């Protein structure tokens, strides 16, 4: 008896020891991978209205397409909208593992050819001594149900979120909206498909989930079903009196699940971090941000709500945010359309907002035969390639004399560096 | 101003030479004109002026003139705070460079200051991570 008890205790200790070692190794691996992340700043060209050919929904669809491509990266990709603690411009960033950064760069550039994409240093949104808060988004119901997506919205849902960003003070306030995403595990996708099949056979969502059960992912799904199942069971009781009504509601459910799995599925972490001079001010900003999420409520479908973190979890939240960790505990299951409805690369209405970092001019490549010597005029930065632009003095003279008949004139300023043209250009100088 | 005058003298010289060479010919193609000017310029100005020409130093000295005379404004409270905490971060970075990175990260996390956590991460990634990685890969 004593031996059996001793063996039992040893087993328990062994179990916890193995768990601790595994968790330690996992954290170490996570840290190494997280430090390998590099940041890209994406600044879009704010084209004049006449040049804009797409409406905002078509623009969001481009982001949706991009997320579908980025989901195939080996490591999770990060998208951040942020206002650093000092400054008030709203920046858009992407981050990926150093080995996949070039791929990320090329993908973003291919979808937005006129965007300026630069490798940049990391930013800090926190006030050194102020109050800071962190929260994460969670799905109100089971994750097999979709939230409201942009194709069913009248306005870009990111606009109200960015309005909160634009209300921040130039110094002392900082905020970030961090999205870490990766392709959903194949077993999750399989599980959702099985749920859909069961629903099509005529069962309720609870029954479908039970029948689709088996793997670890279903356990996770099961967890999230917990709260929602109550709602479903209550509804079932109500519907039992009239069978045709129940059938109608099932078809709604099938349509919703079908909509969810018709697009590539992603596992997503969404963190919201606010910092200000005082905790009261930080809380006010956080409340304003929380108030923007009801717009994603889908009747009979899902909704988003913000879960504020406190105590030790809050500390962990700040750490996870800074190190850009993906945590399964805070995982949302979105399809690419849902994710792009929540967050996307700026659309024209967003670029029209104040404080959004944008470009007023399109970028163009410098000439291939830039002189290697001569007077330095400045720098050309095109698609990450920085080149010093110089002009040889002799060439300036050639330019002027050759075109003298068209009354052109070039005069140097006294500093010899800046040049200006005294009469308007009327023809090519080449 | 002397630079401008000098430049205009050069232009005038090139122009006169150009007129002399072209003479009465009025139907020269622009490309021919360009070649003639190129020839004149090469004759008159080679060897070419190097990149570090004297004209380049002028704006630099101008900039420095305004910059060196003015005292840097006193740092704001926010900046003071940042500098104060940056010293804490520098200490952590120093430990990360010499000791166990995992333990240092744990200590940073225990600092209970999100600014310090974020700044430590940013400084490490932006400036020192390649160094730490290289050190870890080196055989003991």
HADDOCK unambig.tbl for C-alpha pairs under 7 A between the chains (distance, minus, plus):
assign (segid A and resid 28 and name CA) (segid B and resid 102 and name CA) 6.99 0.50 0.50
assign (segid A and resid 35 and name CA) (segid B and resid 125 and name CA) 5.95 0.50 0.50
assign (segid A and resid 121 and name CA) (segid B and resid 126 and name CA) 6.03 0.50 0.50
assign (segid A and resid 122 and name CA) (segid B and resid 122 and name CA) 5.32 0.50 0.50
assign (segid A and resid 124 and name CA) (segid B and resid 118 and name CA) 6.24 0.50 0.50
assign (segid A and resid 124 and name CA) (segid B and resid 119 and name CA) 6.52 0.50 0.50
assign (segid A and resid 126 and name CA) (segid B and resid 114 and name CA) 6.45 0.50 0.50
assign (segid A and resid 126 and name CA) (segid B and resid 115 and name CA) 4.98 0.50 0.50
assign (segid A and resid 127 and name CA) (segid B and resid 115 and name CA) 6.26 0.50 0.50
assign (segid A and resid 128 and name CA) (segid B and resid 81 and name CA) 6.49 0.50 0.50
assign (segid A and resid 128 and name CA) (segid B and resid 82 and name CA) 6.24 0.50 0.50
assign (segid A and resid 128 and name CA) (segid B and resid 115 and name CA) 5.14 0.50 0.50
assign (segid A and resid 315 and name CA) (segid B and resid 112 and name CA) 6.56 0.50 0.50
assign (segid A and resid 318 and name CA) (segid B and resid 114 and name CA) 5.94 0.50 0.50
assign (segid A and resid 319 and name CA) (segid B and resid 109 and name CA) 6.56 0.50 0.50
assign (segid A and resid 319 and name CA) (segid B and resid 117 and name CA) 6.58 0.50 0.50
assign (segid A and resid 322 and name CA) (segid B and resid 117 and name CA) 6.97 0.50 0.50
assign (segid A and resid 322 and name CA) (segid B and resid 118 and name CA) 5.13 0.50 0.50
assign (segid A and resid 322 and name CA) (segid B and resid 121 and name CA) 6.67 0.50 0.50
assign (segid A and resid 323 and name CA) (segid B and resid 121 and name CA) 6.74 0.50 0.50
assign (segid A and resid 373 and name CA) (segid B and resid 50 and name CA) 6.94 0.50 0.50
assign (segid A and resid 373 and name CA) (segid B and resid 51 and name CA) 5.40 0.50 0.50
assign (segid A and resid 374 and name CA) (segid B and resid 50 and name CA) 6.71 0.50 0.50
assign (segid A and resid 374 and name CA) (segid B and resid 51 and name CA) 5.13 0.50 0.50
assign (segid A and resid 375 and name CA) (segid B and resid 51 and name CA) 6.46 0.50 0.50
assign (segid A and resid 394 and name CA) (segid B and resid 41 and name CA) 6.20 0.50 0.50
assign (segid A and resid 397 and name CA) (segid B and resid 11 and name CA) 6.67 0.50 0.50
assign (segid A and resid 398 and name CA) (segid B and resid 34 and name CA) 6.57 0.50 0.50
assign (segid A and resid 398 and name CA) (segid B and resid 37 and name CA) 5.74 0.50 0.50
assign (segid A and resid 398 and name CA) (segid B and resid 38 and name CA) 6.15 0.50 0.50
assign (segid A and resid 401 and name CA) (segid B and resid 15 and name CA) 6.50 0.50 0.50
assign (segid A and resid 402 and name CA) (segid B and resid 30 and name CA) 6.92 0.50 0.50
assign (segid A and resid 402 and name CA) (segid B and resid 33 and name CA) 6.04 0.50 0.50
assign (segid A and resid 402 and name CA) (segid B and resid 34 and name CA) 5.53 0.50 0.50
assign (segid A and resid 412 and name CA) (segid B and resid 4 and name CA) 6.15 0.50 0.50
assign (segid A and resid 413 and name CA) (segid B and resid 4 and name CA) 6.77 0.50 0.50
assign (segid A and resid 414 and name CA) (segid B and resid 1 and name CA) 5.26 0.50 0.50
assign (segid A and resid 414 and name CA) (segid B and resid 3 and name CA) 6.04 0.50 0.50
assign (segid A and resid 414 and name CA) (segid B and resid 4 and name CA) 5.83 0.50 0.50
assign (segid A and resid 415 and name CA) (segid B and resid 55 and name CA) 6.44 0.50 0.50
assign (segid A and resid 415 and name CA) (segid B and resid 58 and name CA) 5.37 0.50 0.50
assign (segid A and resid 415 and name CA) (segid B and resid 59 and name CA) 5.46 0.50 0.50
assign (segid A and resid 416 and name CA) (segid B and resid 55 and name CA) 5.18 0.50 0.50
assign (segid A and resid 416 and name CA) (segid B and resid 56 and name CA) 6.55 0.50 0.50
assign (segid A and resid 417 and name CA) (segid B and resid 56 and name CA) 6.28 0.50 0.50
